[in-house]
Amino acid sequence: MSDTISFSKAIVSHATRDYTATKIIINGEDFKDARIHMENEYEYQNAEWLCRQLSDPQEAVAILTCKCTVDECGGLYCKVTETDNTVVWSDFHTNSTVNVYESMPPLHFDKIAYIAALDELKTLLGKPITTKGATTNTSISS
């Protein structure tokens, strides 16, 4: 059984600035509130930045940021891997020496539905997109 994913825009008010962020919805629930249970420590990631990271995933993608909004301070990261039919988020971790998320189970998404969710987020952000069939081949224009 695959997990489901969708994204929505959120405005985050920070002491120094407001920014457009990405709320991640997994299986119909807000990922930050339902899975993390540390909503006072993490904030939604900058929307445009997260779109780019998930469209061309590296070894570790910061899916949530620290409340101070500086990723290097203490974001929540995961490894994003893809197969022919799925996209998997696994190896959840922070850059802290204590990783309370190491036992979090991986999330498995149907690849077509995952790409459609990314496309929908990019549409919400007003970013044109060209999809070539895989998340690593998906590009967005600035």
BELUR-V752005 format. One record per residue. RES is the residue in three letters. D_CENTER is the distance of its C-alpha to the mean C-alpha in whole Angstrom. Layout:
BEGIN
res	d_center
RES	D_CENTER
RES	D_CENTER
END
This chain:
BEGIN
res	d_center
MET	20
SER	17
ASP	14
THR	13
ILE	10
SER	10
PHE	9
SER	11
LYS	12
ALA	13
ILE	16
VAL	16
SER	19
HIS	19
ALA	23
THR	23
ARG	21
ASP	19
TYR	16
THR	14
ALA	10
THR	8
LYS	8
ILE	6
ILE	9
ILE	10
ASN	14
GLY	15
GLU	14
ASP	12
PHE	9
LYS	10
ASP	14
ALA	15
ARG	13
ILE	13
HIS	16
MET	16
GLU	15
ASN	18
GLU	16
TYR	13
GLU	12
TYR	9
GLN	7
ASN	10
ALA	9
GLU	11
TRP	10
LEU	6
CYS	8
ARG	10
GLN	8
LEU	6
SER	10
ASP	12
PRO	10
GLN	12
GLU	13
ALA	11
VAL	7
ALA	7
ILE	4
LEU	7
THR	10
CYS	14
LYS	16
CYS	18
THR	15
VAL	16
ASP	13
GLU	16
CYS	17
GLY	15
GLY	11
LEU	10
TYR	9
CYS	9
LYS	11
VAL	10
THR	13
GLU	15
THR	18
ASP	20
ASN	19
THR	16
VAL	12
VAL	12
TRP	9
SER	12
ASP	14
PHE	12
HIS	13
THR	14
ASN	16
SER	19
THR	22
VAL	21
ASN	18
VAL	18
TYR	15
GLU	17
SER	19
MET	15
PRO	16
PRO	14
LEU	12
HIS	13
PHE	13
ASP	15
LYS	15
ILE	17
ALA	15
TYR	11
ILE	13
ALA	14
ALA	11
LEU	10
ASP	13
GLU	14
LEU	11
LYS	13
THR	16
LEU	15
LEU	15
GLY	18
LYS	17
PRO	19
ILE	18
THR	19
THR	18
LYS	20
GLY	19
ALA	16
THR	13
THR	15
ASN	17
THR	15
SER	16
ILE	16
SER	19
SER	19
END
